[in-house]
Structure formats: structure tokens, C-alpha cells
């Protein structure tokens, strides 16, 4: 299964806040047919953000939304030019966001599995380095698909 296409990798973004990062991702998700309603999906992200930190360490975050406005499970990657404030485990700002989009009817186990695999992947220093250094959307998408498809 292809979780990430090159169109789902947004490089060289210039968002000034966590909300702007999430809004950019939601707008792109709607334009790609991943979601139907930008505001509803943004609201789902923000509700989840209110529950606790989705920032990991070293400038990475894994926000996730589950909503009936999301039509297909997807992962999107956004690399921002500058770091933005984001509640994170190391209390540092974030510049690489790996966002999970989960349809409302998706079973809970699938959501947790997708989130767990993504989080484990981002704990791998070698994978984080690869992601941080890559500047080709197709290369980033292929790296995620290879890793997420493996059991």
C-alpha cells in the first residue's frame, strides 16, 4: 500500500505557527482528495493537539486527525524552512511534520498501528537523518512507503 505519494510531501514551506502548518496540510489534503472539508479536519487536528504533545524530539512532530471528513488513510510530510513552537517531548520547536489522516470509520486498531509504526520510524536516528537531508519528494515518499509497508 502506498501511504505517501510525492504530492503528499511539502518541502520548503514557510509556516509561522503550528496552526499554520496544520492548515497548510489540511488544504493540501483537500486538494489531493484525501479529505473533503479543510476546517473539519483542522478542527480534528486541534482537538488532538489539545490532549497532549505530538512533537517528538529533534524537530519532528506527528500530529494526527481522525474525522469523517477524511476519505482515505494517508500520511503527509511537511518540511518547514524555520522551526515553529510546538509542544514536544524535548520542549524544542519543530520543522518536520509527519501528519496522519485517518478516516472516521477506520477501525481503531488500524489508526493505532499506523501511528505506532510512524512513531517508531521517527525514533530511528538514521531514518530522521535521511528525512532531514532529503530534498526530493519522491525519495521521501519512497522511504516512508518502504518502511511503513514492512511488517
C-alpha positions as CSV (number, residue, x, y, z in Angstrom):
1,X,0.0,0.0,0.0
2,X,1.3,3.5,-0.8
3,X,0.8,5.6,2.3
4,X,2.7,8.6,0.9
5,X,2.9,9.9,-2.7
6,X,5.3,12.6,-3.8
7,X,2.4,15.0,-3.9
8,X,1.9,14.4,-0.2
9,X,5.4,15.7,0.6
10,X,5.5,19.5,1.1
11,X,9.0,20.9,1.1
12,X,10.4,24.4,1.7
13,X,7.3,25.6,3.5
14,X,7.2,29.0,5.3
15,X,4.6,28.4,8.1
16,X,4.9,30.7,11.1
17,X,3.0,28.6,13.6
18,X,1.7,25.1,14.4
19,X,-1.8,26.1,13.3
20,X,-0.4,27.4,10.0
21,X,1.4,24.1,9.4
22,X,-1.7,22.1,10.1
23,X,-3.9,24.5,7.9
24,X,-1.4,24.0,5.1
25,X,-1.6,20.2,5.4
26,X,-5.4,20.3,5.6
27,X,-5.7,22.5,2.5
28,X,-3.4,20.2,0.6
29,X,-5.2,17.1,1.8
30,X,-8.5,18.5,0.4
31,X,-6.9,19.4,-3.0
32,X,-5.5,15.8,-3.2
33,X,-8.8,14.2,-2.4
34,X,-7.6,12.8,1.0
35,X,-10.2,14.9,2.8
36,X,-13.5,16.7,2.0
37,X,-13.5,19.5,4.5
38,X,-10.5,21.5,5.5
39,X,-12.0,23.2,8.5
40,X,-13.4,19.9,9.9
41,X,-10.0,18.2,9.6
42,X,-8.2,21.1,11.1
43,X,-10.6,21.0,14.0
44,X,-9.8,17.3,14.5
45,X,-6.1,18.0,14.5
46,X,-6.5,20.8,17.0
47,X,-8.7,18.7,19.3
48,X,-6.0,16.1,19.3
49,X,-3.3,18.7,19.9
50,X,-5.2,19.9,23.0
51,X,-4.9,16.4,24.5
52,X,-1.0,16.5,24.7
53,X,2.2,16.9,22.8
54,X,2.5,15.4,19.3
55,X,6.1,16.8,19.0
56,X,8.7,14.2,19.4
57,X,12.4,15.2,19.6
58,X,14.9,16.8,17.2
59,X,12.4,19.0,15.5
60,X,9.9,16.3,14.5
61,X,6.2,16.1,15.2
62,X,3.5,13.5,14.4
63,X,0.1,15.3,14.6
64,X,-2.9,13.1,13.7
65,X,-6.5,13.6,12.9
66,X,-9.4,11.1,12.8
67,X,-12.5,12.5,11.1
68,X,-15.4,11.6,8.9
69,X,-14.2,14.4,6.6
70,X,-11.1,12.3,5.8
71,X,-11.8,9.9,2.9
72,X,-8.6,7.8,2.8
73,X,-5.9,7.0,5.3
74,X,-2.8,8.9,4.4
75,X,0.5,10.2,5.7
76,X,1.7,13.7,4.7
77,X,5.1,15.2,5.3
78,X,5.8,18.9,5.6
79,X,9.3,20.3,5.9
80,X,9.3,24.0,7.1
81,X,12.1,26.5,6.4
82,X,12.2,27.5,10.1
83,X,11.2,25.8,13.3
84,X,7.9,26.7,14.9
85,X,6.7,26.4,18.5
86,X,5.2,23.0,19.1
87,X,4.6,21.1,22.3
88,X,7.1,18.3,22.1
89,X,8.8,15.8,24.3
90,X,12.1,17.6,24.3
91,X,10.3,21.0,24.5
92,X,12.0,22.1,21.3
93,X,10.5,23.7,18.2
94,X,9.5,21.6,15.1
95,X,10.4,21.9,11.4
96,X,9.5,18.4,10.1
97,X,5.9,17.3,10.5
98,X,4.6,13.8,9.6
99,X,0.8,14.1,9.7
100,X,-1.6,11.2,9.8
101,X,-5.0,11.5,8.3
102,X,-7.4,8.7,9.4
103,X,-11.0,8.3,8.2
104,X,-13.6,8.4,11.0
105,X,-14.9,4.9,10.1
106,X,-11.4,3.4,10.1
107,X,-11.1,0.9,12.9
108,X,-9.2,1.9,16.0
109,X,-6.5,-0.8,15.6
110,X,-5.6,0.4,12.2
111,X,-5.2,4.0,13.4
112,X,-3.1,2.9,16.3
113,X,-0.9,0.6,14.1
114,X,-0.3,3.5,11.6
115,X,0.5,5.9,14.4
116,X,2.8,3.4,16.2
117,X,4.7,2.5,13.0
118,X,5.2,6.1,12.2
119,X,6.4,7.0,15.7
120,X,8.8,4.0,15.8
121,X,10.2,5.1,12.4
122,X,10.8,8.6,13.7
123,X,12.6,7.3,16.8
124,X,15.2,5.8,14.4
125,X,18.1,8.4,14.2
126,X,19.2,7.1,10.8
127,X,15.7,7.5,9.3
128,X,15.3,11.0,10.8
129,X,18.7,11.9,9.3
130,X,17.6,10.6,5.9
131,X,14.4,12.5,6.1
132,X,16.1,15.7,7.2
133,X,18.7,15.6,4.5
134,X,16.4,14.6,1.6
135,X,15.1,17.3,-0.7
136,X,13.3,15.2,-3.2
137,X,9.5,14.5,-2.5
138,X,9.7,11.2,-4.4
139,X,12.7,10.0,-2.3
140,X,10.9,10.9,0.9
141,X,7.7,9.2,-0.2
142,X,9.6,6.1,-1.2
143,X,11.4,5.9,2.2
144,X,8.1,6.1,4.1
145,X,6.3,3.6,1.9
146,X,9.2,1.1,2.2
147,X,9.3,1.4,6.0
148,X,5.6,1.6,6.6
149,X,4.8,-1.4,4.3
150,X,7.3,-3.7,6.2
151,X,5.8,-5.7,9.0
